[in-house]
Amino acid sequence: MKQIIVLFIVMMPALSYAQAPSQKERTSYGYAFAGLMTDTTVGGEYGIHAGAGAEGISRSGFGVGGEIGYFRRSRLGIENGFGLLSVNPSYHFLNATKSRKLVPFATGGFSLFFRGSAAAGGNFGGGVTYWFKDRLGVRFEVRDHIPARSDLGHFPSFRVALTFR
């Protein structure tokens, strides 16, 4: 009986490796981004939007993800920036290219703006991820965050992210 238990313990890693998905089938990744964002309420004030996120994608291309970031206005100083939390469903066009190195996507969902107090809203956008290595890529994205209160304007941005899986 001890020999069977030892054999099972020794074989377990090999069995789990045999069942592991291939590298092309990985369905989750993370990213760190930075980009330019415009605040339409302050006369087109622009600034830096930076943060990090993660996303899980099904084999059909549908996904869900979240991210957290900070928007710092260029002229008004860091104390006039705000945090931004997003939770989004998405769709990734996985078979857009034969090599699957270039993956376009569309996304949209819930946004939470916070600094002292919080304001809810939504966002939408899209872009493309280019996987130049199996585990490393770059993501280009355009997204617009829109608070539910119309007097807060909206916050379009262009972002570039380092993507890893």
C-alpha positions as CSV (number, residue, x, y, z in Angstrom):
1,M,0.0,0.0,0.0
2,K,2.9,2.4,0.8
3,Q,4.3,1.8,-2.7
4,I,1.0,2.7,-4.3
5,I,0.8,5.9,-2.3
6,V,4.5,6.8,-3.1
7,L,3.8,6.0,-6.8
8,F,0.7,8.2,-6.8
9,I,2.6,11.1,-5.2
10,V,5.4,10.8,-7.7
11,M,3.0,10.5,-10.7
12,M,0.7,13.4,-9.7
13,P,2.8,16.2,-11.1
14,A,3.1,14.4,-14.4
15,L,-0.6,13.8,-14.6
16,S,-1.4,17.4,-13.8
17,Y,1.1,18.6,-16.5
18,A,-0.6,16.4,-19.1
19,Q,-3.9,18.0,-18.3
20,A,-2.6,21.6,-18.3
21,P,-3.8,23.8,-21.2
22,S,-1.3,24.6,-23.9
23,Q,0.2,28.1,-23.9
24,K,-2.1,29.2,-26.7
25,E,-5.1,28.3,-24.6
26,R,-4.3,30.5,-21.6
27,T,-7.4,32.4,-20.7
28,S,-6.3,35.0,-18.2
29,Y,-3.8,37.8,-18.2
30,G,-2.8,41.0,-16.5
31,Y,-1.7,44.4,-17.7
32,A,-0.2,47.7,-16.5
33,F,-1.2,50.8,-18.4
34,A,-0.4,54.5,-18.8
35,G,-1.9,57.0,-21.2
36,L,-3.4,60.4,-21.8
37,M,-6.9,61.2,-20.5
38,T,-9.0,64.4,-21.1
39,D,-11.3,65.9,-18.5
40,T,-14.1,67.5,-20.5
41,T,-15.4,69.5,-17.4
42,V,-12.2,71.6,-16.9
43,G,-11.9,73.1,-20.4
44,G,-10.3,70.0,-21.9
45,E,-7.7,69.6,-19.1
46,Y,-5.6,66.6,-19.9
47,G,-3.5,64.4,-17.7
48,I,-2.0,61.0,-17.1
49,H,-4.1,57.9,-16.4
50,A,-2.1,55.0,-15.1
51,G,-3.1,51.7,-13.4
52,A,-3.3,47.9,-13.6
53,G,-5.9,45.3,-14.4
54,A,-6.6,41.7,-15.1
55,E,-9.0,39.8,-17.3
56,G,-10.2,36.3,-17.8
57,I,-11.4,35.1,-21.2
58,S,-13.4,32.1,-22.3
59,R,-12.6,30.1,-25.4
60,S,-15.5,31.8,-27.2
61,G,-13.8,35.2,-26.7
62,F,-16.1,36.6,-24.0
63,G,-14.3,37.9,-20.9
64,V,-14.7,39.7,-17.6
65,G,-12.1,41.9,-16.0
66,G,-11.3,44.7,-13.6
67,E,-8.8,47.5,-13.2
68,I,-7.8,50.2,-10.9
69,G,-6.0,53.4,-11.8
70,Y,-5.4,57.1,-11.0
71,F,-6.0,60.1,-13.2
72,R,-3.6,63.0,-12.4
73,R,-4.4,66.3,-14.1
74,S,-1.4,68.0,-15.7
75,R,-1.9,71.6,-14.4
76,L,-4.0,71.2,-11.3
77,G,-1.6,69.0,-9.3
78,I,-1.8,65.6,-7.9
79,E,-4.3,66.6,-5.1
80,N,-6.9,67.3,-7.8
81,G,-6.7,63.8,-9.4
82,F,-9.0,60.9,-8.7
83,G,-9.0,57.1,-8.5
84,L,-10.9,55.1,-11.1
85,L,-12.2,51.5,-10.6
86,S,-13.7,49.6,-13.5
87,V,-15.4,46.2,-13.8
88,N,-16.1,45.2,-17.4
89,P,-17.4,42.4,-19.6
90,S,-15.5,42.2,-23.0
91,Y,-15.3,40.4,-26.2
92,H,-12.0,39.4,-27.8
93,F,-11.9,38.5,-31.5
94,L,-9.6,35.5,-31.0
95,N,-9.6,34.3,-34.6
96,A,-9.1,37.6,-36.3
97,T,-5.7,36.5,-37.5
98,K,-4.3,33.1,-38.2
99,S,-1.3,33.6,-35.9
100,R,-3.5,34.9,-33.1
101,K,-0.8,37.4,-32.3
102,L,-3.1,40.3,-33.0
103,V,-6.3,40.2,-30.9
104,P,-8.8,43.1,-31.3
105,F,-11.3,43.6,-28.4
106,A,-14.3,45.6,-27.4
107,T,-15.2,46.4,-23.7
108,G,-17.6,48.3,-21.6
109,G,-19.0,48.3,-18.1
110,F,-19.2,49.9,-14.7
111,S,-16.9,52.7,-13.5
112,L,-16.4,54.1,-10.0
113,F,-14.8,57.5,-9.7
114,F,-13.4,58.2,-6.2
115,R,-11.6,61.0,-4.2
116,G,-13.1,61.7,-0.8
117,S,-16.5,60.7,-2.1
118,A,-17.5,58.4,-5.0
119,A,-19.5,58.7,-8.2
120,A,-20.7,55.8,-10.3
121,G,-20.8,55.6,-14.1
122,G,-19.9,53.5,-17.0
123,N,-17.3,53.1,-19.7
124,F,-16.8,51.7,-23.2
125,G,-14.0,51.3,-25.5
126,G,-11.9,48.9,-27.6
127,G,-8.4,48.3,-28.9
128,V,-6.0,45.6,-29.9
129,T,-3.5,43.4,-28.1
130,Y,-0.3,42.4,-29.9
131,W,1.4,39.3,-28.4
132,F,5.0,39.5,-29.6
133,K,5.9,36.6,-27.3
134,D,3.8,33.8,-25.9
135,R,3.7,35.4,-22.4
136,L,4.3,39.1,-23.3
137,G,2.4,41.7,-25.4
138,V,1.4,45.3,-25.8
139,R,-2.2,46.6,-25.7
140,F,-3.4,49.7,-27.4
141,E,-6.8,51.0,-26.2
142,V,-9.2,53.9,-26.5
143,R,-11.7,54.1,-23.6
144,D,-14.3,56.7,-22.4
145,H,-15.4,56.8,-18.8
146,I,-18.7,58.6,-18.3
147,P,-20.0,59.5,-14.8
148,A,-23.8,59.0,-14.2
149,R,-24.0,62.7,-13.2
150,S,-24.0,64.7,-16.4
151,D,-22.4,67.8,-14.8
152,L,-19.2,65.8,-14.4
153,G,-18.6,65.5,-18.1
154,H,-16.7,62.4,-19.4
155,F,-13.1,61.3,-19.6
156,P,-11.9,59.8,-22.9
157,S,-8.4,58.3,-22.9
158,F,-5.8,56.6,-25.1
159,R,-3.7,54.0,-23.2
160,V,-0.8,51.7,-23.9
161,A,-0.3,48.7,-21.7
162,L,2.3,46.0,-21.1
163,T,0.4,42.8,-21.1
164,F,1.5,39.5,-19.5
165,R,0.1,36.0,-19.1
